[in-house]
């Protein structure tokens, strides 16, 4: 796995790079200490694009959320995992809304490796404290743990913090055609369009169009939100 790290603290960048390399978890392609540098390095060449980008929220100049938004606008397939000390609900909901693959709080570097591997496998990863912030409850277990939402049976938050009408969300999901529900379930498992198409004997174009239709019907903006919403309503 190839990763890159964007954090305003050079010591954090170096420490994470050393740990990830020493444990054989990932090769660190580059590090950056602000959002502008992160965007520049990401698009410097095709070989500089990591499999997963670890990025902080608050950095000088361009912040991590803005940088991630720019990267995803040019590379929608980018896998971005936020790693930060900020558990502010507004930051978390922005990260989920823009399509980040995860959001972890800097408390235990041991959680970073498993989180990277989960994101690489197509999962959505949130820390327990993050789930607590989104749902309005406290964390149900050690907040340093990485939570794989495709397999978690508790603590699932709403797709976006503002979505509080669970009954309406459930009704909307149940109103979807059976094929759309099948696709939504596979999105929640972390499958990409190609894998969903193969599993359901559909074309990738059909899957892509159906996912777009589901997002429109549900008032969602990306598949990360759909995955979280599906899991919450089927836990």
N, CA, C and O of each residue as an XYZ file, in Angstrom:
940
protein
N       0.838     -1.186      0.000
C       0.000      0.000      0.000
C       0.882      1.249      0.000
O       1.905      1.300      0.682
N       0.474      2.238     -0.764
C       1.204      3.501     -0.799
C       0.343      4.574     -0.131
O      -0.844      4.708     -0.426
N       0.956      5.326      0.765
C       0.214      6.378      1.439
C       1.014      7.664      1.412
O       2.188      7.673      1.045
N       0.357      8.763      1.812
C       1.016     10.057      1.957
C       0.407     10.703      3.193
O      -0.710     10.368      3.587
N       1.133     11.623      3.799
C       0.703     12.217      5.063
C       0.759     13.736      4.966
O       1.785     14.307      4.595
N      -0.346     14.379      5.300
C      -0.390     15.840      5.339
C      -0.772     16.269      6.754
O      -1.889     16.025      7.208
N       0.167     16.908      7.439
C      -0.047     17.351      8.818
C       0.844     18.556      9.058
O       1.975     18.598      8.575
N       0.341     19.547      9.806
C       1.127     20.755     10.003
C       2.304     20.557     10.955
O       3.149     21.442     11.088
N       2.363     19.408     11.613
C       3.468     19.111     12.530
C       4.440     18.146     11.850
O       4.103     16.979     11.651
N       5.630     18.609     11.492
C       6.607     17.734     10.818
C       6.957     16.500     11.647
O       7.249     15.440     11.094
N       6.926     16.639     12.971
C       7.250     15.497     13.831
C       6.195     14.411     13.690
O       6.519     13.223     13.670
N       4.929     14.817     13.591
C       3.845     13.852     13.394
C       4.037     13.127     12.061
O       3.911     11.905     11.983
N       4.340     13.892     11.025
C       4.564     13.289      9.704
C       5.688     12.261      9.762
O       5.545     11.143      9.267
N       6.808     12.648     10.370
C       7.965     11.761     10.417
C       7.688     10.529     11.274
O       8.084      9.417     10.926
N       7.001     10.741     12.402
C       6.704      9.617     13.290
C       5.784      8.606     12.613
O       6.026      7.401     12.675
N       4.730      9.097     11.968
C       3.808      8.198     11.280
C       4.508      7.477     10.132
O       4.316      6.278      9.927
N       5.321      8.221      9.389
C       6.036      7.617      8.258
C       6.956      6.503      8.743
O       7.043      5.443      8.122
N       7.636      6.750      9.846
C       8.554      5.750     10.399
C       7.805      4.505     10.847
O       8.227      3.384     10.563
N       6.687      4.703     11.550
C       5.900      3.577     12.061
C       5.303      2.762     10.914
O       5.380      1.534     10.919
N       4.712      3.440      9.936
C       4.070      2.735      8.826
C       5.094      1.968      7.992
O       4.821      0.860      7.530
N       6.254      2.553      7.806
C       7.301      1.885      7.032
C       7.913      0.720      7.809
O       8.131     -0.360      7.261
N       8.186      0.957      9.100
C       8.840     -0.069      9.918
C       7.961     -1.296     10.116
O       8.460     -2.418     10.206
N       6.663     -1.080     10.183
C       5.729     -2.199     10.387
C       5.324     -2.861      9.071
O       4.609     -3.862      9.071
N       5.778     -2.305      7.963
C       5.421     -2.866      6.670
C       3.985     -2.590      6.271
O       3.458     -3.231      5.361
N       3.338     -1.634      6.951
C       1.939     -1.310      6.656
C       1.806     -0.584      5.331
O       0.914     -0.882      4.536
N       2.696      0.370      5.094
C       2.597      1.171      3.877
C       3.919      1.838      3.557
O       4.749      2.070      4.436
N       4.100      2.144      2.276
C       5.220      2.971      1.837
C       4.716      4.410      1.782
O       3.697      4.684      1.148
N       5.411      5.318      2.430
C       5.010      6.728      2.458
C       5.674      7.445      1.286
O       6.897      7.584      1.251
N       4.871      7.900      0.333
C       5.390      8.540     -0.873
C       5.911      9.932     -0.598
O       6.949     10.328     -1.128
N       5.198     10.678      0.228
C       5.594     12.055      0.545
C       4.832     12.538      1.773
O       3.845     11.933      2.192
N       5.312     13.633      2.334
C       4.615     14.294      3.431
C       4.462     15.766      3.072
O       5.235     16.302      2.277
N       3.465     16.415      3.658
C       3.224     17.843      3.426
C       2.761     18.462      4.736
O       2.154     17.794      5.572
N       3.056     19.749      4.905
C       2.719     20.415      6.161
C       1.640     21.476      6.022
O       1.372     22.217      6.968
N       1.021     21.556      4.854
C      -0.131     22.446      4.673
C      -0.961     21.947      3.497
O      -0.510     21.112      2.713
N      -2.183     22.470      3.385
C      -3.097     21.999      2.357
C      -2.633     22.257      0.941
O      -2.816     21.412      0.065
N      -2.031     23.416      0.704
C      -1.541     23.723     -0.641
C      -0.487     22.724     -1.075
O      -0.509     22.240     -2.207
N       0.432     22.416     -0.179
C       1.491     21.460     -0.504
C       0.912     20.073     -0.753
O       1.388     19.339     -1.618
N      -0.127     19.718      0.020
C      -0.747     18.400     -0.147
C      -1.361     18.252     -1.532
O      -1.191     17.221     -2.183
N      -2.072     19.277     -1.982
C      -2.699     19.231     -3.309
C      -1.624     19.195     -4.398
O      -1.727     18.439     -5.364
N      -0.599     20.018     -4.225
C       0.492     20.057     -5.211
C       1.189     18.707     -5.327
O       1.416     18.209     -6.430
N       1.526     18.120     -4.181
C       2.222     16.833     -4.188
C       1.334     15.731     -4.764
O       1.804     14.870     -5.507
N       0.061     15.765     -4.419
C      -0.863     14.716     -4.883
C      -0.913     14.671     -6.416
O      -0.928     13.597     -7.018
N      -0.937     15.848     -7.027
C      -1.083     15.900     -8.484
C       0.239     16.152     -9.209
O       0.244     16.454    -10.402
N       1.353     16.031     -8.496
C       2.650     16.279     -9.126
C       2.881     15.337    -10.305
O       3.378     15.761    -11.349
N       2.530     14.084    -10.148
C       2.660     13.092    -11.214
C       1.752     11.916    -10.866
O       1.339     11.769     -9.716
N       1.440     11.079    -11.852
C       0.596      9.912    -11.544
C       1.182      9.036    -10.443
O       0.441      8.448     -9.655
N       2.493      8.948    -10.388
C       3.124      8.083     -9.396
C       3.109      8.685     -7.988
O       3.444      8.003     -7.019
N       2.726      9.949     -7.872
C       2.697     10.581     -6.543
C       1.327     10.479     -5.882
O       1.135     10.965     -4.768
N       0.378      9.850     -6.565
C      -0.958      9.703     -5.996
C      -1.000      8.455     -5.112
O      -0.851      7.341     -5.615
N      -1.198      8.626     -3.809
C      -1.191      7.480     -2.894
C      -2.476      6.667     -2.981
O      -3.498      7.146     -3.472
N      -2.408      5.442     -2.501
C      -3.619      4.632     -2.410
C      -4.563      5.224     -1.370
O      -5.780      5.234     -1.557
N      -3.993      5.718     -0.274
C      -4.769      6.376      0.777
C      -3.989      7.592      1.254
O      -2.792      7.501      1.528
N      -4.672      8.732      1.354
C      -4.052      9.950      1.854
C      -4.504     10.202      3.286
O      -5.702     10.308      3.550
N      -3.556     10.297      4.206
C      -3.823     10.689      5.590
C      -3.686     12.202      5.673
O      -2.659     12.751      5.274
N      -4.713     12.886      6.188
C      -4.654     14.343      6.196
C      -5.279     14.922      7.465
O      -6.290     14.418      7.955
N      -4.669     15.980      7.987
C      -5.183     16.673      9.161
C      -6.255     17.670      8.723
O      -6.364     17.983      7.537
N      -7.040     18.166      9.669
C      -8.085     19.136      9.347
C      -7.535     20.550      9.331
O      -7.625     21.236      8.312
N      -6.969     20.996     10.439
C      -6.466     22.359     10.531
C      -4.981     22.413     10.186
O      -4.141     21.816     10.859
N      -4.689     23.148      9.119
C      -3.308     23.363      8.691
C      -3.195     24.795      8.210
O      -4.202     25.390      7.826
N      -2.002     25.366      8.218
C      -1.849     26.752      7.768
C      -2.175     26.903      6.285
O      -2.012     25.973      5.495
N      -2.638     28.097      5.932
C      -3.013     28.326      4.544
C      -4.293     27.579      4.214
O      -5.343     27.850      4.796
N      -4.211     26.663      3.306
C      -5.373     25.848      2.911
C      -5.568     24.724      3.919
O      -4.651     23.936      4.148
N      -6.757     24.637      4.528
C      -6.988     23.592      5.534
C      -7.216     22.240      4.865
O      -7.360     22.148      3.646
N      -7.246     21.189      5.694
C      -7.359     19.836      5.167
C      -8.665     19.562      4.458
O      -8.686     18.838      3.463
N      -9.762     20.128      4.951
C     -11.063     19.919      4.313
C     -11.078     20.520      2.914
O     -11.552     19.892      1.967
N     -10.560     21.730      2.788
C     -10.506     22.375      1.469
C      -9.597     21.609      0.526
O      -9.927     21.408     -0.642
N      -8.454     21.184      1.036
C      -7.521     20.413      0.209
C      -8.155     19.112     -0.253
O      -8.028     18.738     -1.419
N      -8.841     18.413      0.661
C      -9.496     17.152      0.310
C     -10.583     17.375     -0.732
O     -10.744     16.580     -1.657
N     -11.320     18.457     -0.572
C     -12.381     18.770     -1.538
C     -11.796     18.998     -2.925
O     -12.358     18.531     -3.916
N     -10.682     19.704     -3.008
C     -10.045     19.956     -4.301
C      -9.520     18.664     -4.920
O      -9.647     18.444     -6.125
N      -8.938     17.825     -4.091
C      -8.410     16.555     -4.594
C      -9.535     15.681     -5.121
O      -9.418     15.101     -6.201
N     -10.620     15.580     -4.373
C     -11.742     14.735     -4.790
C     -12.447     15.299     -6.018
O     -13.016     14.540     -6.802
N     -12.417     16.612     -6.196
C     -13.040     17.214     -7.382
C     -12.300     16.798     -8.646
O     -12.910     16.612     -9.699
N     -10.978     16.653     -8.536
C     -10.173     16.263     -9.692
C      -9.968     14.757     -9.786
O      -9.756     14.215    -10.871
N     -10.032     14.090     -8.643
C      -9.831     12.636     -8.594
C     -10.900     12.029     -7.683
O     -10.625     11.750     -6.516
N     -12.120     11.820     -8.201
C     -13.232     11.329     -7.383
C     -12.959      9.984     -6.713
O     -13.607      9.638     -5.726
N     -12.011      9.234     -7.244
C     -11.704      7.935     -6.667
C     -10.688      7.987     -5.536
O     -10.325      6.952     -4.977
N     -10.232      9.182     -5.198
C      -9.222      9.317     -4.146
C      -9.750      8.793     -2.813
O     -10.899      9.044     -2.450
N      -8.912      8.072     -2.096
C      -9.258      7.568     -0.766
C      -8.573      8.466      0.268
O      -7.348      8.476      0.390
N      -9.382      9.207      0.999
C      -8.855     10.172      1.962
C      -9.326      9.820      3.362
O     -10.517      9.621      3.599
N      -8.377      9.746      4.286
C      -8.659      9.422      5.681
C      -8.171     10.578      6.549
O      -6.978     10.880      6.571
N      -9.082     11.218      7.257
C      -8.701     12.310      8.146
C      -8.158     11.757      9.452
O      -8.736     10.850     10.050
N      -7.041     12.317      9.881
C      -6.425     11.972     11.163
C      -6.119     13.279     11.862
O      -5.236     14.021     11.430
N      -6.840     13.575     12.943
C      -6.778     14.896     13.531
C      -7.054     14.869     15.022
O      -7.552     13.876     15.552
N      -6.726     15.966     15.696
C      -7.051     16.091     17.123
C      -8.433     16.709     17.314
O      -8.930     16.782     18.438
N      -9.056     17.155     16.221
C     -10.312     17.878     16.317
C     -11.516     16.961     16.126
O     -11.711     16.381     15.057
N     -12.319     16.842     17.185
C     -13.517     16.005     17.137
C     -14.763     16.869     17.009
O     -15.841     16.484     17.462
N     -14.614     18.030     16.396
C     -15.725     18.948     16.207
C     -16.742     18.355     15.237
O     -16.387     17.896     14.151
N     -17.994     18.371     15.637
C     -19.039     17.754     14.809
C     -19.114     18.358     13.409
O     -19.343     17.643     12.434
N     -18.919     19.682     13.309
C     -19.007     20.314     11.993
C     -17.893     19.825     11.071
O     -18.118     19.643      9.874
N     -16.698     19.611     11.611
C     -15.615     19.084     10.797
C     -15.943     17.670     10.315
O     -15.713     17.326      9.156
N     -16.486     16.859     11.227
C     -16.791     15.469     10.896
C     -17.839     15.392      9.793
O     -17.680     14.645      8.828
N     -18.914     16.170      9.939
C     -19.979     16.120      8.936
C     -19.499     16.647      7.588
O     -19.913     16.147      6.543
N     -18.627     17.654      7.608
C     -18.061     18.142      6.341
C     -17.225     17.062      5.675
O     -17.299     16.870      4.461
N     -16.433     16.361      6.469
C     -15.575     15.308      5.915
C     -16.405     14.201      5.280
O     -16.098     13.733      4.184
N     -17.468     13.783      5.983
C     -18.344     12.742      5.450
C     -19.045     13.233      4.197
O     -19.169     12.494      3.221
N     -19.507     14.485      4.219
C     -20.249     15.025      3.079
C     -19.408     15.118      1.818
O     -19.906     14.888      0.715
N     -18.137     15.453      1.976
C     -17.313     15.595      0.775
C     -16.830     14.261      0.225
O     -16.289     14.203     -0.879
N     -17.025     13.180      0.993
C     -16.698     11.850      0.486
C     -15.441     11.228      1.050
O     -14.884     10.310      0.447
N     -14.978     11.712      2.205
C     -13.813     11.095      2.842
C     -14.140      9.665      3.235
O     -15.298      9.348      3.509
N     -13.136      8.797      3.268
C     -13.338      7.394      3.603
C     -13.242      7.129      5.103
O     -13.500      6.015      5.559
N     -12.866      8.166      5.876
C     -12.788      7.941      7.307
C     -12.360      9.178      8.058
O     -11.900     10.156      7.469
N     -12.520      9.122      9.382
C     -12.171     10.248     10.252
C     -11.774      9.667     11.591
O     -12.602      9.080     12.287
N     -10.513      9.825     11.956
C      -9.989      9.295     13.210
C      -9.417     10.418     14.065
O      -8.914     11.414     13.545
N      -9.500     10.247     15.378
C      -8.925     11.193     16.315
C      -7.531     10.709     16.698
O      -7.328      9.521     16.949
N      -6.566     11.636     16.742
C      -5.189     11.293     17.092
C      -5.102     10.968     18.581
O      -4.946     11.865     19.410
N      -5.202      9.719     18.905
C      -5.036      9.313     20.303
C      -4.150      8.086     20.425
O      -3.481      7.896     21.441
N      -4.143      7.267     19.407
C      -3.342      6.050     19.462
C      -2.889      5.713     18.044
O      -3.700      5.338     17.196
N      -1.594      5.849     17.797
C      -1.089      5.602     16.446
C      -1.299      4.156     16.024
O      -1.240      3.842     14.835
N      -1.544      3.270     16.993
C      -1.758      1.862     16.659
C      -3.017      1.671     15.824
O      -3.152      0.666     15.127
N      -3.943      2.630     15.888
C      -5.194      2.498     15.134
C      -5.029      2.891     13.674
O      -5.881      2.569     12.845
N      -3.942      3.583     13.352
C      -3.781      4.103     11.997
C      -3.574      2.988     10.980
O      -4.187      3.010      9.913
N      -2.721      2.017     11.290
C      -2.461      0.922     10.361
C      -3.717      0.153      9.986
O      -4.010      0.008      8.799
N      -4.477     -0.350     10.975
C      -5.721     -1.048     10.659
C      -6.707     -0.173      9.892
O      -7.424     -0.659      9.018
N      -6.741      1.116     10.219
C      -7.653      2.016      9.523
C      -7.269      2.151      8.054
O      -8.135      2.119      7.180
N      -5.985      2.302      7.780
C      -5.518      2.384      6.395
C      -5.875      1.118      5.620
O      -6.331      1.188      4.479
N      -5.664     -0.034      6.247
C      -5.973     -1.304      5.583
C      -7.467     -1.438      5.302
O      -7.862     -1.954      4.257
N      -8.293     -0.974      6.234
C      -9.740     -1.042      6.037
C     -10.178     -0.133      4.900
O     -10.998     -0.524      4.069
N      -9.634      1.081      4.861
C      -9.971      2.008      3.777
C      -9.502      1.446      2.444
O     -10.210      1.541      1.442
N      -8.331      0.871      2.432
C      -7.797      0.271      1.207
C      -8.712     -0.839      0.706
O      -8.832     -1.062     -0.499
N      -9.357     -1.533      1.645
C     -10.261     -2.632      1.286
C     -11.646     -2.131      0.892
O     -12.531     -2.927      0.577
N     -11.835     -0.804      0.909
C     -13.106     -0.245      0.468
C     -14.075      0.077      1.587
O     -15.230      0.416      1.330
N     -13.616     -0.027      2.834
C     -14.509      0.228      3.956
C     -14.514      1.708      4.351
O     -13.633      2.476      3.962
N     -15.516      2.081      5.124
C     -15.613      3.417      5.694
C     -15.202      3.293      7.151
O     -15.751      2.468      7.881
N     -14.253      4.094      7.579
C     -13.699      3.939      8.920
C     -13.865      5.215      9.733
O     -13.453      6.297      9.317
N     -14.474      5.063     10.897
C     -14.629      6.180     11.823
C     -14.195      5.728     13.207
O     -14.324      4.552     13.549
N     -13.688      6.641     13.992
C     -13.361      6.321     15.373
C     -14.625      6.323     16.210
O     -15.621      6.945     15.841
N     -14.586      5.625     17.340
C     -15.754      5.548     18.213
C     -16.181      6.921     18.709
O     -17.376      7.198     18.817
N     -15.206      7.788     19.013
C     -15.550      9.133     19.467
C     -16.251      9.912     18.370
O     -17.149     10.712     18.633
N     -15.829      9.669     17.134
C     -16.454     10.339     15.995
C     -17.899      9.889     15.851
O     -18.789     10.715     15.645
N     -18.139      8.597     15.955
C     -19.502      8.085     15.886
C     -20.357      8.691     16.985
O     -21.517      9.037     16.762
N     -19.775      8.817     18.180
C     -20.501      9.417     19.288
C     -20.871     10.857     19.001
O     -21.971     11.290     19.345
N     -19.969     11.614     18.373
C     -20.244     13.003     18.039
C     -21.375     13.113     17.026
O     -22.239     13.981     17.148
N     -21.372     12.233     16.024
C     -22.402     12.289     14.998
C     -23.763     11.882     15.528
O     -24.782     12.449     15.133
N     -23.787     10.900     16.423
C     -25.061     10.403     16.937
C     -25.530     11.157     18.163
O     -26.670     11.005     18.600
N     -24.633     11.983     18.725
C     -25.005     12.738     19.909
C     -24.776     11.983     21.190
O     -25.105     12.480     22.267
N     -24.210     10.773     21.097
C     -23.934      9.961     22.273
C     -22.434      9.920     22.514
O     -21.648     10.301     21.646
N     -22.046      9.468     23.673
C     -20.633      9.282     23.961
C     -20.144      8.027     23.304
O     -20.951      7.183     22.915
N     -18.827      7.873     23.164
C     -18.270      6.669     22.554
C     -18.594      5.453     23.374
O     -18.574      5.509     24.603
N     -18.894      4.347     22.713
C     -19.281      3.132     23.411
C     -18.087      2.295     23.820
O     -18.222      1.375     24.627
N     -16.898      2.605     23.265
C     -15.698      1.891     23.660
C     -14.511      2.797     23.418
O     -14.688      3.972     23.098
N     -13.331      2.287     23.561
C     -12.123      3.089     23.432
C     -12.134      3.893     22.145
O     -12.207      3.337     21.050
N     -12.060      5.198     22.288
C     -12.169      6.079     21.131
C     -11.005      5.941     20.173
O     -11.085      6.426     19.045
N      -9.936      5.301     20.582
C      -8.788      5.146     19.695
C      -9.006      4.027     18.698
O      -8.274      3.931     17.713
N     -10.001      3.174     18.931
C     -10.249      2.053     18.034
C     -10.762      2.547     16.699
O     -11.504      3.527     16.628
N     -10.362      1.858     15.638
C     -10.927      2.154     14.335
C     -12.189      1.338     14.184
O     -12.206      0.153     14.517
N     -13.254      1.959     13.683
C     -14.520      1.262     13.532
C     -14.817      1.071     12.060
O     -14.924      2.038     11.306
N     -14.949     -0.161     11.662
C     -15.270     -0.518     10.282
C     -16.786     -0.553     10.184
O     -17.428     -1.474     10.690
N     -17.366      0.468      9.521
C     -18.814      0.597      9.525
C     -19.512     -0.521      8.766
O     -20.694     -0.771      9.003
N     -18.826     -1.192      7.873
C     -19.514     -2.234      7.132
C     -19.773     -3.457      8.000
O     -20.592     -4.301      7.638
N     -19.092     -3.572      9.138
C     -19.289     -4.716     10.009
C     -19.763     -4.332     11.399
O     -20.063     -5.202     12.216
N     -19.835     -3.019     11.679
C     -20.222     -2.584     13.012
C     -21.715     -2.752     13.220
O     -22.503     -2.496     12.310
N     -22.113     -3.186     14.424
C     -23.528     -3.380     14.708
C     -24.043     -2.380     15.713
O     -25.209     -2.453     16.098
N     -23.207     -1.432     16.160
C     -23.670     -0.451     17.123
C     -22.956      0.860     16.921
O     -21.881      0.907     16.323
N     -23.553      1.934     17.422
C     -22.931      3.244     17.377
C     -22.939      3.886     16.010
O     -22.173      4.822     15.776
N     -23.769      3.426     15.101
C     -23.775      3.999     13.768
C     -24.503      5.326     13.769
O     -25.615      5.442     14.283
N     -23.862      6.325     13.186
C     -24.443      7.657     13.157
C     -25.240      7.863     11.886
O     -25.213      7.035     10.976
N     -25.950      8.982     11.838
C     -26.666      9.339     10.628
C     -25.668      9.674      9.543
O     -24.519     10.007      9.831
N     -26.105      9.586      8.281
C     -25.190      9.820      7.176
C     -24.581     11.211      7.236
O     -23.411     11.392      6.896
N     -25.344     12.172      7.654
C     -24.843     13.510      7.880
C     -25.488     13.966      9.165
O     -26.619     13.585      9.466
N     -24.780     14.779      9.927
C     -25.277     15.142     11.238
C     -26.674     15.721     11.226
O     -27.423     15.529     12.183
N     -27.047     16.427     10.167
C     -28.346     17.082     10.141
C     -29.500     16.095      9.952
O     -30.650     16.463     10.190
N     -29.233     14.851      9.532
C     -30.306     13.900      9.267
C     -30.724     13.243     10.575
O     -30.002     12.403     11.111
N     -31.882     13.622     11.083
C     -32.339     13.107     12.360
C     -33.638     12.314     12.251
O     -34.023     11.632     13.201
N     -34.324     12.393     11.099
C     -35.605     11.711     10.951
C     -35.349     10.277     10.500
O     -35.405      9.967      9.310
N     -35.069      9.409     11.469
C     -34.711      8.031     11.146
C     -35.873      7.285     10.505
O     -35.666      6.474      9.602
N     -37.086      7.549     10.961
C     -38.250      6.861     10.402
C     -38.416      7.205      8.927
O     -38.731      6.339      8.111
N     -38.205      8.463      8.594
C     -38.341      8.881      7.197
C     -37.244      8.257      6.341
O     -37.496      7.839      5.212
N     -36.019      8.196      6.884
C     -34.919      7.574      6.146
C     -35.205      6.101      5.888
O     -34.975      5.595      4.789
N     -35.705      5.424      6.905
C     -36.007      3.999      6.753
C     -37.110      3.790      5.728
O     -37.039      2.877      4.905
N     -38.130      4.642      5.782
C     -39.233      4.529      4.821
C     -38.734      4.768      3.399
O     -39.154      4.087      2.463
N     -37.838      5.738      3.245
C     -37.308      6.036      1.917
C     -36.489      4.866      1.380
O     -36.560      4.550      0.192
N     -35.718      4.227      2.247
C     -34.942      3.063      1.824
C     -35.864      1.913      1.436
O     -35.633      1.237      0.434
N     -36.898      1.696      2.223
C     -37.820      0.601      1.942
C     -38.614      0.839      0.672
O     -39.081     -0.103      0.032
N     -38.767      2.126      0.306
C     -39.525      2.457     -0.904
C     -38.708      2.269     -2.175
O     -39.257      2.297     -3.277
N     -37.401      2.077     -2.029
C     -36.558      1.865     -3.207
C     -36.901      0.534     -3.867
O     -37.280     -0.413     -3.177
N     -36.777      0.445     -5.178
C     -36.954     -0.847     -5.853
C     -35.987     -1.877     -5.291
O     -34.924     -1.529     -4.778
N     -36.361     -3.138     -5.391
C     -35.540     -4.205     -4.816
C     -34.112     -4.173     -5.342
O     -33.172     -4.373     -4.573
N     -33.932     -3.929     -6.630
C     -32.591     -3.895     -7.203
C     -31.775     -2.750     -6.615
O     -30.582     -2.908     -6.354
N     -32.409     -1.603     -6.405
C     -31.705     -0.476     -5.796
C     -31.305     -0.796     -4.357
O     -30.229     -0.399     -3.911
N     -32.157     -1.506     -3.633
C     -31.808     -1.887     -2.262
C     -30.630     -2.866     -2.272
O     -29.754     -2.803     -1.408
N     -30.617     -3.759     -3.244
C     -29.484     -4.682     -3.368
C     -28.188     -3.914     -3.583
O     -27.161     -4.218     -2.977
N     -28.252     -2.918     -4.450
C     -27.063     -2.119     -4.751
C     -26.632     -1.322     -3.519
O     -25.443     -1.256     -3.207
N     -27.589     -0.722     -2.825
C     -27.270      0.059     -1.628
C     -26.600     -0.814     -0.574
O     -25.660     -0.381      0.092
N     -27.081     -2.034     -0.426
C     -26.500     -2.955      0.561
C     -25.050     -3.271      0.212
O     -24.200     -3.364      1.098
N     -24.768     -3.436     -1.078
C     -23.398     -3.751     -1.499
C     -22.487     -2.526     -1.386
O     -21.298     -2.659     -1.100
N     -23.045     -1.334     -1.612
C     -22.269     -0.114     -1.372
C     -21.856     -0.064      0.095
O     -20.723      0.295      0.416
N     -22.780     -0.424      0.982
C     -22.502     -0.414      2.424
C     -21.447     -1.441      2.807
O     -20.771     -1.288      3.824
N     -21.301     -2.490      1.995
C     -20.270     -3.494      2.251
C     -18.909     -3.049      1.742
O     -17.900     -3.710      1.989
N     -18.882     -1.925      1.030
C     -17.616     -1.392      0.548
C     -17.254     -1.798     -0.868
O     -16.135     -1.542     -1.312
N     -18.181     -2.429     -1.592
C     -17.884     -2.851     -2.959
C     -17.891     -1.653     -3.896
O     -18.683     -0.726     -3.723
N     -17.003     -1.675     -4.893
C     -17.015     -0.616     -5.887
C     -17.969     -0.994     -7.015
O     -18.546     -2.081     -7.004
N     -18.135     -0.099     -7.987
C     -19.112     -0.331     -9.049
C     -18.829     -1.606     -9.839
O     -19.752     -2.329    -10.216
N     -17.551     -1.874    -10.087
C     -17.188     -3.065    -10.865
C     -17.606     -4.335    -10.133
O     -18.165     -5.252    -10.735
N     -17.329     -4.385     -8.815
C     -17.667     -5.575     -8.036
C     -19.175     -5.740     -7.898
O     -19.693     -6.856     -7.947
N     -19.878     -4.617     -7.725
C     -21.336     -4.681     -7.631
C     -21.917     -5.197     -8.949
O     -22.813     -6.041     -8.962
N     -21.394     -4.675    -10.044
C     -21.879     -5.099    -11.355
C     -21.687     -6.601    -11.550
O     -22.587     -7.290    -12.032
N     -20.515     -7.105    -11.173
C     -20.228     -8.527    -11.326
C     -21.138     -9.369    -10.435
O     -21.609    -10.430    -10.845
N     -21.376     -8.902     -9.237
C     -22.174     -9.671     -8.283
C     -23.643     -9.730     -8.695
O     -24.313    -10.740     -8.483
N     -24.139     -8.639     -9.284
C     -25.566     -8.564     -9.643
C     -25.808     -8.782    -11.143
O     -26.936     -8.659    -11.620
N     -24.740     -9.106    -11.879
C     -24.847     -9.355    -13.322
C     -25.419     -8.146    -14.060
O     -26.328     -8.261    -14.882
N     -24.853     -6.980    -13.734
C     -25.245     -5.735    -14.380
C     -24.011     -5.114    -15.012
O     -22.890     -5.549    -14.750
N     -24.212     -4.103    -15.838
C     -23.075     -3.368    -16.389
C     -22.656     -2.305    -15.374
O     -23.453     -1.878    -14.539
N     -21.399     -1.887    -15.460
C     -20.933     -0.840    -14.555
C     -21.723      0.449    -14.756
O     -22.007      1.168    -13.798
N     -22.075      0.735    -16.005
C     -22.850      1.936    -16.296
C     -24.210      1.904    -15.609
O     -24.678      2.913    -15.081
N     -24.834      0.733    -15.626
C     -26.133      0.597    -14.970
C     -26.008      0.813    -13.463
O     -26.835      1.489    -12.851
N     -24.981      0.240    -12.886
C     -24.755      0.408    -11.449
C     -24.511      1.872    -11.111
O     -25.069      2.406    -10.152
N     -23.671      2.507    -11.911
C     -23.367      3.921    -11.678
C     -24.630      4.785    -11.759
O     -24.848      5.663    -10.925
N     -25.451      4.523    -12.771
C     -26.678      5.305    -12.930
C     -27.672      5.040    -11.801
O     -28.351      5.957    -11.338
N     -27.754      3.798    -11.366
C     -28.687      3.465    -10.283
C     -28.231      4.100     -8.963
O     -29.059      4.571     -8.183
N     -26.929      4.112     -8.715
C     -26.429      4.745     -7.494
C     -26.729      6.244     -7.521
O     -27.125      6.820     -6.507
N     -26.542      6.863     -8.667
C     -26.862      8.290     -8.790
C     -28.343      8.529     -8.507
O     -28.713      9.498     -7.843
N     -29.187      7.628     -9.024
C     -30.619      7.751     -8.778
C     -30.973      7.575     -7.309
O     -31.826      8.285     -6.777
N     -30.314      6.627     -6.661
C     -30.561      6.393     -5.231
C     -30.171      7.627     -4.425
O     -30.913      8.053     -3.540
N     -29.011      8.198     -4.727
C     -28.561      9.388     -4.009
C     -29.555     10.531     -4.178
O     -29.853     11.248     -3.223
N     -30.068     10.698     -5.399
C     -31.053     11.758     -5.647
C     -32.324     11.527     -4.830
O     -32.850     12.450     -4.207
N     -32.807     10.289     -4.840
C     -34.043      9.976     -4.114
C     -33.882     10.171     -2.611
O     -34.819     10.578     -1.924
N     -32.678      9.877     -2.105
C     -32.434      9.943     -0.666
C     -31.947     11.315     -0.211
O     -31.806     11.559      0.988
N     -31.693     12.203     -1.154
C     -31.189     13.521     -0.791
C     -29.763     13.472     -0.274
O     -29.385     14.256      0.597
N     -28.963     12.542     -0.813
C     -27.574     12.374     -0.397
C     -26.652     12.870     -1.500
O     -27.074     13.056     -2.641
N     -25.390     13.081     -1.149
C     -24.456     13.600     -2.141
C     -23.365     12.619     -2.544
O     -22.715     12.828     -3.568
N     -23.140     11.550     -1.773
C     -22.098     10.597     -2.144
C     -22.374      9.232     -1.524
O     -23.235      9.098     -0.655
N     -21.638      8.223     -1.977
C     -21.889      6.849     -1.559
C     -21.465      6.598     -0.117
O     -21.958      5.664      0.515
N     -20.558      7.419      0.412
C     -20.202      7.283      1.822
C     -21.422      7.535      2.694
O     -21.686      6.782      3.631
N     -22.162      8.588      2.389
C     -23.380      8.887      3.137
C     -24.390      7.749      2.998
O     -25.033      7.360      3.974
N     -24.527      7.218      1.785
C     -25.465      6.114      1.556
C     -25.077      4.903      2.385
O     -25.938      4.259      2.984
N     -23.786      4.587      2.426
C     -23.320      3.427      3.185
C     -23.631      3.577      4.668
O     -24.141      2.651      5.299
N     -23.324      4.747      5.222
C     -23.577      4.968      6.644
C     -25.063      4.909      6.946
O     -25.475      4.324      7.948
N     -25.874      5.516      6.080
C     -27.325      5.518      6.288
C     -27.886      4.097      6.235
O     -28.709      3.720      7.069
N     -27.443      3.315      5.260
C     -27.931      1.935      5.125
C     -27.581      1.099      6.365
O     -28.411      0.360      6.895
N     -26.346      1.240      6.801
C     -25.912      0.461      7.966
C     -26.690      0.862      9.214
O     -27.112      0.011      9.997
N     -26.872      2.162      9.387
C     -27.613      2.628     10.564
C     -29.026      2.069     10.590
O     -29.524      1.688     11.650
N     -29.674      2.016      9.438
C     -31.062      1.570      9.392
C     -31.204      0.051      9.366
O     -32.317     -0.466      9.463
N     -30.085     -0.672      9.235
C     -30.162     -2.140      9.177
C     -29.306     -2.819     10.238
O     -29.046     -4.019     10.155
N     -28.873     -2.063     11.225
C     -28.054     -2.662     12.283
C     -28.915     -3.506     13.206
O     -28.404     -4.093     14.160
